[in-house]
């Protein structure tokens, strides 16, 4: 579904985003797992992680391998011009790496959500998608978008001979783009529907009305902008700064700007995150408050 150099970043970010979307359910699951006595279930043995790994193994891995077989030059960002240029161990690493990266992203974000640091779980997704978009836009040599919009090694080599618009149009009318549209649409569509459904499911649980400050449709739009739009914009800015100032100074300046935007306690990103209704408290605190609310309603 995606060029291999960016696929592991995408898998990690997807796992983290799904964990944050199901943050409230994961807190409830943790509460039921621990109970009043010894732990009865493993922290990682929850249905949300199972469905996330199924998504990675059933959709991400097969679609990526199909595109690698169909067009190895595009799938490897023009590094291998044919099947003979792809090392078999690299294919094995890709097929096994996608589920592992998804698992790491999910479990890292889940741990942060359960610790009451949901915003840092969200940053796991932001960081993963930033690296994804950064690889596709800038790449390792500044030609990432050229490699992305070239169907093969010859088209990539001929890129300077034509305008950007014509090169992009050639790619949009190619069989590679058609396969990418169909397979990527299925994978991304499934991912988005799952994230939205888990958010809506979480809003039905105790404490959701208190945490969510805006209507559901607005909360979904904010979540989408924060998880996907912000990293994409960040990748564009980082690429621009690297082209203007060089790789070292460009990245240093971008790191300072990103720290101000993401880490400052009064940053607009933190404020918007608080609008969506994802739990920020530790799961034990959330459970205690939910119990108090229930007692108050009975009284």
N, C-alpha and C positions, 0 to 999 in steps of 0.2 A: 504493500500500500504506500510505502514511502521509501525514499532512497536510504540505503543501508546505513550510511554514516550518521543519519539523524534518527534512525529507528529506535535505538536503545534509549536515547533521551526522551523520545515521544512515549515509549512504553513506561518509563519511570514516571513521567508527568501524568500520564493517564491513570496509572495506579493510584497516585497521590490524589488526583482530582476526584476519583470515585470514592476514596476513603473519606475525604472531606465532605462530599455530598451526602454520605451516609453517616456523618459524624454523630448525630443524635442517636441513631439506631445502634451504632457501635457502643455508645455509652450505656444504653439499656442492656445490650448483650453482655457487656462487662459486668454490670450489676447482677444479672441473672447467673453469670458464670461463677462469681465469687460467693454470692449469697451470704449467709451467716456463718458458714463453716468453711471447710477446705474447698479449693477451686475444683469445680466439677467438669469444666471444659477448658480446652486450650484456648488461649487468647486469639490464636490465628485460625481456630476452627470455627469460623462463622460463615453464614451463607453469603455475605457480601464479598468476602475475599474469594470464596469459591466461584461466584459468578464473574468476578473480575478476572480470575485466572482462566475461566472458560472463554471469556471474550478474547483474551490474549492468545490462547492456543487455537481457538476455532476460527477466529477472524484475522487477527494481526499476523500470525505466523504464515498461514496458507496464502493470504493475499500477497504478502511480501515475497514469498518464495516463487509465486506465480509470476510476478513482475520481474523478478531476477532471472527466471528462465526465459520469459518472453523477450526481455531487453536488458541483458546484463550491463550494457554500457550505461544506460540511464539509471538503472538500479544502483550502480556503484559510483554514481556521479562522474562518469566518463573515465574511471580508473581502469576498468577492464573493458576492452572493446568487443569481446566475444566470450563464449562459454569457456574456452581454453584459458582465458586469463583469470578465471575465478578459482581460487584454491578451494578444494573440497572441504577442508577443515574450516574455512571461513563460513561456508554455508551451514555447517554443523553448529558453529559458534552462534550464528545469527538465529537459527531455529531454537536453540536452547537459551540464548540470551534474552530474547523478548519476554518469555514468561518470568524469568528470574528478575529482570529489571522491573517488570510490572509488580511482582511480589515485593521487591524492595521499596518501591514507591508507595505501595499501599500500606505496608507495615510501618514504614517511617511516619507517614502522615497519621495513621491510626494511633501510634504511640503518642504523638504530640497532641492529638485530639483528646485522648484519655487523660493526659497529664494536665489538661486545661490550657494548652497552648495551641488552640486550633488555628490561629493566624499563622503560626510557623508551619503548621501542616499545609496550609494554603500556599505558603511560599515555596514548599517543595514542588508543587505543581507549576508555579510561576517560573521557578528556576529551570525545571525540566523543559517546559515549552519555550523558554527563552533560548536555551541551547539548541532546541530543535529548529526554531525559526532562524537563529543565528547561523546554524550550519547551512540551511537552505538558501539564505539570503547572501551571506558573506563567504561562508566556507573557510577553508584553511589558507586560501590565497587571494581572496577578494573576488573570486569568480563563481561564487555559489549559485547565484540566480542564473548565470549563463549555463552552468552545468544542469540546473533544474529544468530549464526551458530548451534544452537540446536533446533531441531523441536519440542521438548516437554520437560517437567520437568524431565523425566527419562534420556533423552539424556544429559541434562544439568548436572544432578547429576553424570552421568557416564563419563563426559568429561575428567577428569584426567586419566582414565583408558586406553585411546588410544592417538595416536599422533594428533597434530593439523591438519595435512594433511588429515588423515582418517576421522576426525570429520567433516571437511569442505566438503570432498567428499560425506559423508553420507547426509549432508544437501543439496548439489547440485543435488543429485539424488532423492530428496524427492518431494512429491506432494505439500508441502508448497512452495518450491522454484519454482516449475512450475507455481503455481498460482501467486506468487510474480513476476515472470518473465513476465507473460502475462499482469497482471493488472498494475504492475509498469512500464512496457514498454509503455503501452498506456498512462499512466498519465505523465511520464517523457518525452516521445516523444512529446506529445502535448505541454508540457511546453517549451521544447527546441525550437520546431518549432515556437511557438508564440513569444518567446523572440527574435529569429533571425529575424523573419518577422517584428517585431516592430523596431528593430535596423535598418534594411534595409529601412523601411518606413521613419524613422527619418532622415536617410542620404540623402533622396531626398528633404528635407526641407531646407529653407534658413540657411546658416551658417554651414552646415554639411561639405562641402568641406574644409572649413577653420579649423574646429575642428578635423576632422579625418586625422591623419598623416600617415596612412599605408593603403595598399589595404584592401578591405572589408573582404576577406577570412582571412587575418592576424588579422584584428580587431576582427572578430568573435572568432578566436582561443585565442586571448589575453583575451577577455571578459570571455570565458568559463574557462580559467585557473584562472582568478582572482576571479570569483564568486564561482566556485566549487573546483578547484584544491588547491587554497591557504587555504581555511578553512579545507579541508581534511588533508593537510600537517600539518597545525597548530594543529589539533586534535591529530595527531600521535605524534607530538613533545610534546604537553602538557601531553599526557598520559605517554610518556617515562620519562619526567621529574618528574611526580608524582610518578612513580614507583621507580625512582632512589633516589629522595630527600624527598619523602613524599608529601602528598597532599598540605600542606600549603606552604612550601618552593618551591615546584615544580611549583605551580600556580603563586607564586610571581615572580619567575624568568621568567616564560613564559609571564606574564603580561608586564615585562620590555622589553623583546625581541619583543613582539607584538607591543608595543608602538613605538619602534624604527623603525620597519618595516612598520607600517601602518600610524603613525602620523607625522613622521618627514617630513618636507616640501620637502626634496630632496630624499625621499625614492624611491626605484625602483618601488614600487607599485603605488605611485602617478604618477610617470613618465609614466608607462604603461597605467594607467587610462587615461592620457591625449592623448594617441595614438588612443583611440577607437572612439572618436568623440561624446561623450555625453556632452551636454552643461553644462558648469561650471558657466556661468554668470547668474545673475538674469533675469527672463523672460522679464522684462521691458527693460533692457539693450540690450538683444538679439533682441527684437522687434525693438528698435531704430536703432541698427546696420543694421538689415535686411532692414529697410526702407531707410537708407542711401545708402546701396548697390544698391537698386532698383533705386534710383534717379541717382546714378552714372552711372548705365547701360543705363538709358534713355538719359543722357547727352552725 
